[in-house]
């Protein structure tokens, strides 16, 4: 399944890049000297709100089996303590640099389960466990860019760089009910994982403008990579509207990590809507 996904994402990147390199001469000639060829620095600062569903598999130290974590979008909103979400894009001629930072601190996402263990001790059906998940997530993407084409309709950048994922899930538990002969260190406690993962990535990003006044546009972003993870990939797309000062947009964004089985973190995904504003200067 992951191999097929890698192939599909890879083919998408190659197709978009090839399409940009094969733009017909008349299309390019419509703008003899685009703004990005003037040699001046141009910046786009973006502030956005991404509210993803977070799913993953965690292996806490001492446990003999993995734990699944699931934080729905409503839980993200209700449990959010602090967040920063934004990006900065800088271009000078064809070359540029792209930075994107997503940080979220979630606390107090609660659930109740009978399927729980403390270390290698499974709890009997006569008990019930209240769980509280505190989750800190930091995702930083930095990449160099090369603009392969731009005309009144299309803008397309190739990018290559790195992405860091730092995730710290802390699971608090409180056990009620009859434990019978089972002896555990305590009925309350917590388990924690703190993992940082670095990967190299390649991808494309850009936009397609449309409408009589060319103010409507469809932004898109695709990347794929590997390193400390077996595979990571991301895709986003949506619609936006340009103003004199910048633009406003709405997109759907999906980020996936496939890590080694048995690692502290295994499969991790973030998936959900994103809205934002971009300021150009």
Order of alpha helices (4+ residues) and beta strands (2+ residues): alpha-alpha-beta-beta-alpha-beta-beta-beta-beta-beta-beta-beta-beta-beta-beta-beta-beta
